[in-house]
């Protein structure tokens, strides 16, 4: 086994920590120390207790040895670290109320509000200062470490790390693609379960014929939701920026399976009901010829004029509703109670694979099996047509000591290409303006965002100022002018 030291910034995490603990404990290639650092030191201590309960309660499943340490000093946590994980909540969920809900006063409703739109840029104001600091500390204490970021707005956080420390070995990891792989796998399984007549009906998008064929093999149309094929066997080509990712081709055993996916979409839409998932990604396919690879709630925020009309709160026809901060606060409260019960041993912790690829990526980096995985890293030519030097999402080959982004090709559709360029430039320019303490530059990017750009100019200016005022207590002085 390879012995490594992992510094976990945000080690008091209520969700990511246990997922990462599970994945580390279930593999047999890496072992070593996990240092938990968090400004919420009690949260880190709680996760440490949960870690050792997890070990004690799952001895028959654990395949590697790890020592979990709480380190309240960031320099001590980072010194000599081989890997740095970053998953933080910038300040609190109460702050997120401003990101998600304040813009509703102007008729802008956001399903997520953590990447683009008023919410994404408001959240970035609180987040970028942290990432500037993290980059400086990594340069000072562990300049050769591999750095994995999970924090949103993910692209801007990756850009900030490179702006702070150009020599950093950082990338962003996002799980949105995995759901798309599972969806494609489920559709492929449905197709393969059909007899010849059923397959012919499927490729003609004949819903009635497909249903009759499914009845003959004792399956239902909804069987696509429960794939048997491992998603890792689906190889999609990834284009775009984080949460606005596109798939223009997908292969299974070197066979092009996108035609099967395309034949499925009209049948899905024919039986469409309120709150069916994936309606936005399917609509993108029908309108623009490529598969929207992120979740509907994220995708909609990048094309708000089509999916998030001004003043409309509920999106019945597009198949999703808004995630309110009230819901997030309730889940956070319940999760905190669960963690306390787990830490005291009153509730058992079940260890299982999270389905994330962060640990698999590390195993590959340390020379124990190459993998191809999606990654958010600065554009070095892997995304032709998108701005150079800003974070883009593509596949990359992970192998010993290196990550090599794979060429994704140019986005063919004119509208999608121009919209991807706009968001990539905005994310680049916002970080640049923040680092240069250029308040006017931040405002210009904010006003270019497609959600904000729909408002009259006076309302754009007011919304920007009001979101700064809402976050005033946690922002640097130069922003409060």
C-alpha positions as CSV (number, residue, x, y, z in Angstrom):
1,X,0.0,0.0,0.0
2,X,1.0,3.6,-0.7
3,X,1.2,5.7,2.5
4,X,0.0,9.3,2.1
5,X,-1.2,12.2,4.1
6,X,-4.5,13.9,3.3
7,X,-5.3,17.4,4.6
8,X,-9.0,17.9,4.6
9,X,-10.0,21.6,4.5
10,X,-13.6,21.6,5.6
11,X,-13.1,18.5,7.7
12,X,-16.2,19.4,9.7
13,X,-18.4,18.7,6.7
14,X,-21.8,17.2,7.4
15,X,-22.0,15.3,4.2
16,X,-18.8,14.9,2.2
17,X,-16.6,13.7,5.1
18,X,-18.4,10.4,5.7
19,X,-18.5,9.7,1.9
20,X,-14.8,10.2,1.6
21,X,-14.1,8.2,4.8
22,X,-16.1,5.3,3.3
23,X,-14.3,5.3,0.0
24,X,-10.9,5.5,1.6
25,X,-11.7,2.6,4.0
26,X,-13.2,0.4,1.3
27,X,-10.1,0.4,-1.0
28,X,-6.8,-1.5,-0.5
29,X,-4.3,0.7,-2.4
30,X,-3.8,3.7,-0.1
31,X,-3.4,4.2,3.6
32,X,-2.0,6.9,6.0
33,X,-3.2,10.0,7.8
34,X,-6.3,12.2,7.4
35,X,-5.9,15.6,9.0
36,X,-9.2,17.4,9.5
37,X,-9.1,21.1,9.5
38,X,-12.2,23.4,9.8
39,X,-13.0,26.8,11.3
40,X,-15.8,24.8,12.9
41,X,-13.4,22.7,15.0
42,X,-16.2,21.0,16.9
43,X,-17.6,19.8,13.6
44,X,-14.2,18.3,12.8
45,X,-14.0,16.6,16.2
46,X,-17.5,15.1,15.6
47,X,-16.3,13.7,12.3
48,X,-13.3,12.2,13.9
49,X,-15.5,10.4,16.4
50,X,-17.7,9.2,13.6
51,X,-14.7,8.0,11.7
52,X,-13.5,5.7,14.5
53,X,-17.1,4.5,15.1
54,X,-17.2,3.7,11.4
55,X,-14.0,1.7,11.7
56,X,-15.1,-0.2,14.8
57,X,-18.6,-1.1,13.4
58,X,-17.4,-2.2,10.0
59,X,-14.2,-4.2,10.6
60,X,-15.2,-6.9,8.1
61,X,-15.5,-4.5,5.3
62,X,-12.4,-2.2,5.9
63,X,-9.4,-2.8,3.7
64,X,-7.0,-0.1,4.6
65,X,-5.6,1.6,7.7
66,X,-6.1,5.3,8.4
67,X,-5.3,7.5,11.3
68,X,-7.8,10.4,11.6
69,X,-6.5,13.6,13.3
70,X,-8.2,16.9,14.1
71,X,-5.8,19.8,13.4
72,X,-7.1,23.3,14.3
73,X,-4.2,25.1,12.7
74,X,-4.2,25.2,8.9
75,X,-0.4,25.4,8.6
76,X,0.0,22.3,10.7
77,X,-2.8,20.5,8.7
78,X,-1.1,21.3,5.4
79,X,2.6,20.9,6.2
80,X,3.9,18.0,4.1
81,X,0.5,16.9,2.9
82,X,0.4,14.8,-0.2
83,X,-3.2,15.5,-1.0
84,X,-5.5,18.4,-0.1
85,X,-9.3,18.1,-0.2
86,X,-11.4,21.2,-0.1
87,X,-15.1,21.0,0.6
88,X,-16.3,24.1,2.5
89,X,-19.6,25.9,3.0
90,X,-18.7,29.7,2.7
91,X,-19.9,30.9,6.1
92,X,-23.4,29.5,6.6
93,X,-26.7,28.3,5.1
94,X,-28.2,31.5,6.5
95,X,-25.9,33.5,4.1
96,X,-27.2,31.3,1.3
97,X,-30.7,32.7,1.9
98,X,-29.4,35.9,0.3
99,X,-27.9,34.0,-2.7
100,X,-31.0,32.0,-3.5
101,X,-33.9,34.1,-2.3
102,X,-33.0,37.8,-2.4
103,X,-33.1,37.9,-6.2
104,X,-36.7,36.7,-6.0
105,X,-37.7,40.3,-5.2
106,X,-36.7,41.0,-8.8
107,X,-38.5,38.1,-10.2
108,X,-35.4,35.8,-10.6
109,X,-36.0,32.4,-9.2
110,X,-33.1,30.0,-8.9
111,X,-33.4,26.2,-8.6
112,X,-29.9,26.0,-6.9
113,X,-28.2,29.4,-6.9
114,X,-24.6,28.3,-6.2
115,X,-22.8,28.5,-9.6
116,X,-24.1,31.2,-11.9
117,X,-26.9,33.8,-11.7
118,X,-27.2,36.3,-8.8
119,X,-26.8,33.4,-6.3
120,X,-23.7,32.0,-7.8
121,X,-21.9,35.4,-8.0
122,X,-23.1,36.4,-4.5
123,X,-21.7,33.1,-3.1
124,X,-18.5,33.6,-5.0
125,X,-18.0,37.0,-3.2
126,X,-17.8,35.0,0.1
127,X,-15.8,32.1,-1.3
128,X,-13.0,33.6,-3.4
129,X,-11.2,35.1,-0.5
130,X,-11.0,31.7,1.2
131,X,-9.6,30.1,-2.0
132,X,-7.0,32.9,-2.4
133,X,-5.9,32.1,1.2
134,X,-5.9,28.4,0.6
135,X,-3.8,28.7,-2.5
136,X,-1.2,30.8,-0.6
137,X,-1.1,28.4,2.3
138,X,-0.7,25.4,0.0
139,X,2.2,27.1,-1.8
140,X,3.8,27.8,1.6
141,X,3.2,24.4,3.2
142,X,2.8,21.7,0.6
143,X,3.5,23.0,-2.9
144,X,3.7,19.5,-4.5
145,X,0.4,18.3,-3.1
146,X,-2.5,17.3,-5.3
147,X,-5.5,19.5,-4.6
148,X,-9.1,18.4,-5.2
149,X,-11.9,20.9,-4.9
150,X,-15.5,20.0,-4.4
151,X,-16.8,23.5,-3.4
152,X,-19.1,25.6,-5.5
153,X,-19.0,27.7,-7.5
154,X,-16.5,25.0,-8.6
155,X,-15.1,26.6,-11.7
156,X,-14.4,29.9,-10.0
157,X,-12.9,28.2,-7.0
158,X,-10.5,26.3,-9.3
159,X,-9.6,29.5,-11.1
160,X,-9.0,31.2,-7.8
161,X,-6.5,28.5,-6.7
162,X,-4.5,28.9,-9.9
163,X,-4.6,32.7,-9.6
164,X,-3.3,32.5,-6.0
165,X,-0.7,29.8,-6.8
166,X,0.0,29.3,-10.6
167,X,2.1,26.2,-9.9
168,X,-0.6,24.4,-8.0
169,X,-1.7,20.9,-9.0
170,X,-5.4,21.5,-8.5
171,X,-8.6,20.2,-10.2
172,X,-12.3,20.3,-9.4
173,X,-14.3,17.1,-9.1
174,X,-18.1,17.0,-9.8
175,X,-20.5,14.1,-9.7
176,X,-23.1,15.4,-12.1
177,X,-21.7,13.4,-15.0
178,X,-22.2,10.1,-13.1
179,X,-26.0,10.5,-13.1
180,X,-25.9,11.0,-16.8
181,X,-23.8,7.8,-17.3
182,X,-26.4,5.9,-15.2
183,X,-29.2,7.3,-17.2
184,X,-27.6,6.3,-20.5
185,X,-26.8,2.8,-19.0
186,X,-30.4,2.4,-18.0
187,X,-31.7,3.3,-21.4
188,X,-29.2,0.9,-23.0
189,X,-30.3,-1.9,-20.7
190,X,-33.9,-1.2,-21.6
191,X,-33.0,-1.4,-25.3
192,X,-31.0,-4.6,-24.9
193,X,-33.8,-6.3,-23.0
194,X,-36.2,-6.0,-26.1
195,X,-36.7,-8.6,-28.8
196,X,-36.0,-7.7,-32.4
197,X,-39.4,-6.2,-33.0
198,X,-39.1,-4.2,-29.8
199,X,-35.7,-2.9,-30.8
200,X,-37.1,-1.8,-34.2
201,X,-39.9,0.0,-32.5
202,X,-37.4,1.6,-30.1
203,X,-35.3,3.1,-32.8
204,X,-38.4,4.5,-34.4
205,X,-39.4,6.0,-31.1
206,X,-42.6,4.0,-31.2
207,X,-43.8,4.1,-27.5
208,X,-46.7,1.8,-27.9
209,X,-44.5,-0.8,-29.7
210,X,-41.8,-0.5,-27.1
211,X,-44.3,-1.0,-24.2
212,X,-45.7,-4.1,-25.9
213,X,-42.2,-5.5,-26.2
214,X,-41.5,-4.6,-22.6
215,X,-44.6,-6.4,-21.5
216,X,-43.4,-9.5,-23.4
217,X,-40.2,-9.5,-21.3
218,X,-42.0,-8.6,-18.0
219,X,-40.5,-5.1,-17.8
220,X,-41.9,-1.6,-17.4
221,X,-40.9,1.6,-19.3
222,X,-39.5,3.0,-16.0
223,X,-36.9,0.2,-15.9
224,X,-34.4,2.7,-17.3
225,X,-34.2,4.2,-13.8
226,X,-32.6,1.1,-12.5
227,X,-29.6,0.2,-14.7
228,X,-27.7,-3.1,-14.5
229,X,-24.8,-2.0,-16.6
230,X,-22.1,-0.4,-14.6
231,X,-22.0,3.3,-15.4
232,X,-18.2,3.1,-15.7
233,X,-18.6,1.2,-18.9
234,X,-20.3,4.2,-20.5
235,X,-17.7,6.5,-22.0
236,X,-19.2,10.0,-22.8
237,X,-17.3,12.9,-24.4
238,X,-17.6,15.8,-22.0
239,X,-17.7,19.5,-23.1
240,X,-18.4,22.8,-21.5
241,X,-18.0,24.3,-18.0
242,X,-19.1,22.8,-14.7
243,X,-22.8,22.3,-14.3
244,X,-23.3,23.3,-17.9
245,X,-21.7,20.2,-19.3
246,X,-22.7,18.6,-22.6
247,X,-22.3,15.1,-24.1
248,X,-21.9,15.0,-27.8
249,X,-21.1,11.3,-28.1
250,X,-21.2,8.2,-25.9
251,X,-19.7,4.8,-26.3
252,X,-20.3,1.3,-24.8
253,X,-17.7,-1.3,-25.7
254,X,-16.5,1.0,-28.6
255,X,-20.0,1.2,-30.0
256,X,-21.8,4.6,-30.5
257,X,-24.9,4.4,-28.3
258,X,-26.1,8.0,-28.6
259,X,-28.6,7.0,-31.4
260,X,-30.3,4.8,-28.8
261,X,-30.4,7.7,-26.4
262,X,-31.8,10.0,-29.0
263,X,-34.5,7.5,-29.9
264,X,-35.6,7.3,-26.3
265,X,-36.2,11.0,-25.8
266,X,-39.3,11.4,-27.9
267,X,-40.9,8.4,-26.1
268,X,-40.1,9.9,-22.8
269,X,-41.6,13.3,-23.8
270,X,-44.7,11.5,-25.1
271,X,-45.5,10.1,-21.7
272,X,-44.2,13.2,-19.8
273,X,-45.8,14.1,-16.5
274,X,-45.0,16.8,-14.0
275,X,-41.8,16.2,-12.0
276,X,-40.3,13.7,-14.4
277,X,-36.6,14.2,-14.1
278,X,-34.3,15.0,-17.0
279,X,-36.7,17.0,-19.0
280,X,-34.3,19.9,-19.4
281,X,-31.5,17.7,-20.6
282,X,-33.8,16.0,-23.1
283,X,-35.1,19.4,-24.3
284,X,-31.5,20.5,-24.9
285,X,-30.9,17.4,-27.0
286,X,-34.0,18.0,-29.1
287,X,-33.3,21.7,-29.6
288,X,-29.5,21.7,-29.9
289,X,-28.5,18.2,-30.8
290,X,-26.4,17.4,-27.7
291,X,-27.2,15.8,-24.3
292,X,-27.2,18.2,-21.3
293,X,-25.0,16.2,-18.9
294,X,-25.7,18.0,-15.6
295,X,-28.9,17.9,-13.5
296,X,-31.9,19.9,-14.8
297,X,-31.8,22.4,-12.0
298,X,-28.2,23.4,-12.8
299,X,-28.6,23.4,-16.6
300,X,-31.7,25.6,-16.4
301,X,-29.7,28.4,-14.7
302,X,-27.3,28.7,-17.7
303,X,-30.2,29.2,-20.1
304,X,-32.6,31.0,-17.8
305,X,-34.5,32.8,-20.6
306,X,-35.8,29.4,-21.8
307,X,-36.3,27.5,-18.6
308,X,-36.6,30.1,-15.8
309,X,-38.9,32.9,-16.9
310,X,-38.9,36.1,-14.8
311,X,-41.4,36.0,-12.1
312,X,-42.3,32.3,-12.3
313,X,-41.8,30.4,-9.1
314,X,-42.7,26.8,-9.9
315,X,-41.5,24.9,-12.9
316,X,-44.1,22.2,-13.3
317,X,-43.6,21.7,-17.0
318,X,-39.8,21.5,-16.8
319,X,-40.0,18.8,-14.2
320,X,-38.3,20.4,-11.1
321,X,-39.1,22.7,-8.2
322,X,-36.9,25.1,-6.4
323,X,-34.6,23.9,-3.6
324,X,-35.3,26.4,-0.9
325,X,-32.8,27.3,1.8
326,X,-35.5,26.4,4.4
327,X,-35.3,22.8,3.1
328,X,-31.5,22.9,3.3
329,X,-31.6,24.1,6.8
330,X,-34.0,21.4,7.8
331,X,-31.8,18.7,6.2
332,X,-28.7,20.3,8.0
333,X,-30.5,20.2,11.3
334,X,-31.4,16.5,10.9
335,X,-28.0,15.6,9.7
336,X,-26.3,17.3,12.7
337,X,-28.6,15.2,15.0
338,X,-27.7,12.1,13.1
339,X,-24.0,12.8,13.4
340,X,-24.2,13.3,17.1
341,X,-26.1,10.0,17.5
342,X,-23.4,8.2,15.3
343,X,-20.6,9.8,17.3
344,X,-21.9,8.5,20.6
345,X,-22.6,5.0,19.1
346,X,-26.4,5.3,19.4
347,X,-26.8,5.0,15.7
348,X,-24.8,2.6,13.6
349,X,-22.8,3.9,10.6
350,X,-23.2,1.8,7.5
351,X,-20.2,1.9,5.3
352,X,-20.7,1.8,1.5
353,X,-19.2,3.2,-1.6
354,X,-20.3,6.8,-2.3
355,X,-20.1,6.4,-6.1
356,X,-17.8,9.4,-6.3
357,X,-14.5,9.1,-8.1
358,X,-12.1,11.2,-6.0
359,X,-10.4,8.2,-4.3
360,X,-10.2,6.3,-7.6
361,X,-8.5,9.4,-9.1
362,X,-6.0,9.4,-6.3
363,X,-5.3,5.7,-6.7
364,X,-4.5,6.4,-10.4
365,X,-2.3,9.4,-9.6
366,X,-0.3,7.2,-7.2
367,X,0.4,4.7,-10.0
368,X,-2.0,1.8,-9.2
369,X,-4.2,1.8,-12.3
370,X,-5.0,4.4,-14.9
371,X,-8.5,5.7,-15.2
372,X,-10.4,8.2,-17.4
373,X,-12.6,10.5,-15.4
374,X,-14.2,13.9,-15.8
375,X,-12.2,16.8,-14.4
376,X,-12.4,20.6,-14.0
377,X,-9.1,22.1,-14.8
378,X,-7.8,25.2,-16.6
379,X,-8.2,25.1,-20.4
380,X,-4.9,24.2,-22.0
381,X,-6.4,23.5,-25.4
382,X,-8.6,20.5,-24.4
383,X,-11.7,22.7,-25.0
384,X,-11.1,24.3,-28.4
385,X,-13.2,27.4,-28.8
386,X,-13.5,28.1,-25.1
387,X,-11.3,30.7,-23.4
388,X,-7.8,29.5,-22.5
389,X,-6.6,29.5,-18.9
390,X,-10.0,29.3,-17.3
391,X,-11.6,26.2,-15.8
392,X,-13.4,23.9,-18.2
393,X,-14.8,20.4,-17.7
394,X,-13.6,17.5,-19.9
395,X,-12.4,13.9,-19.6
396,X,-8.9,13.4,-18.5
397,X,-6.5,10.4,-18.1
398,X,-5.3,9.9,-14.6
399,X,-2.0,8.0,-14.3
400,X,1.0,7.9,-12.2
401,X,2.0,11.5,-11.2
402,X,-0.1,13.2,-13.8
403,X,-3.5,14.3,-15.1
404,X,-3.7,14.7,-18.9
405,X,-6.9,16.4,-20.1
406,X,-8.4,14.8,-23.2
407,X,-9.5,16.9,-26.2
408,X,-13.2,17.3,-26.1
409,X,-13.5,18.9,-29.6
410,X,-15.4,22.1,-30.4
411,X,-19.0,22.6,-29.5
412,X,-20.8,22.5,-32.8
413,X,-24.1,24.2,-32.0
414,X,-23.6,28.0,-32.4
415,X,-26.0,29.0,-29.5
416,X,-24.5,26.5,-27.0
417,X,-20.9,27.4,-28.0
418,X,-21.6,31.1,-27.5
419,X,-23.4,30.5,-24.2
420,X,-20.5,28.3,-22.9
421,X,-18.0,31.0,-23.9
422,X,-20.0,33.7,-22.1
423,X,-20.1,31.7,-18.9
424,X,-16.5,30.7,-19.1
425,X,-15.4,34.3,-19.7
426,X,-17.6,35.5,-16.8
427,X,-16.1,33.0,-14.4
428,X,-12.6,33.9,-15.5
429,X,-13.2,37.7,-15.3
430,X,-15.0,37.6,-12.0
431,X,-12.1,35.9,-10.3
432,X,-9.7,38.3,-12.0
433,X,-11.7,41.3,-10.8
434,X,-11.9,39.9,-7.2
435,X,-8.1,39.4,-7.1
436,X,-7.5,42.9,-8.4
437,X,-10.1,44.4,-6.0
438,X,-11.9,45.8,-9.0
439,X,-15.5,46.3,-7.8
440,X,-16.5,47.7,-11.2
441,X,-15.2,44.6,-12.9
442,X,-17.3,42.4,-10.7
443,X,-20.4,44.5,-11.5
444,X,-19.8,44.2,-15.2
445,X,-19.6,40.4,-15.0
446,X,-22.7,40.3,-12.8
447,X,-24.6,42.4,-15.3
448,X,-23.5,40.1,-18.2
449,X,-25.0,37.0,-16.5
450,X,-28.0,35.9,-18.6
451,X,-30.3,35.9,-15.5
452,X,-29.4,39.4,-14.4
453,X,-29.2,40.8,-18.0
454,X,-32.9,40.4,-18.4
455,X,-33.5,43.2,-15.8
456,X,-33.5,46.9,-16.5
457,X,-30.1,48.4,-15.8
458,X,-31.2,50.3,-12.7
459,X,-32.4,47.0,-11.2
460,X,-29.2,45.2,-12.1
461,X,-27.2,47.9,-10.2
462,X,-29.6,47.8,-7.3
463,X,-29.5,44.0,-7.0
464,X,-25.7,43.9,-7.1
465,X,-25.4,46.5,-4.3
466,X,-28.1,44.9,-2.2
467,X,-26.4,41.5,-2.4
468,X,-23.2,43.1,-1.2
469,X,-25.1,44.8,1.6
470,X,-26.7,41.4,2.6
471,X,-23.2,39.9,2.8
472,X,-21.5,42.9,4.3
473,X,-20.5,41.3,7.6
474,X,-18.3,38.7,5.8
475,X,-16.9,40.6,2.8
476,X,-13.6,42.5,2.6
477,X,-13.7,46.3,3.2
478,X,-12.9,47.2,-0.5
479,X,-16.2,45.7,-1.6
480,X,-18.3,47.7,0.9
481,X,-17.6,51.1,-0.7
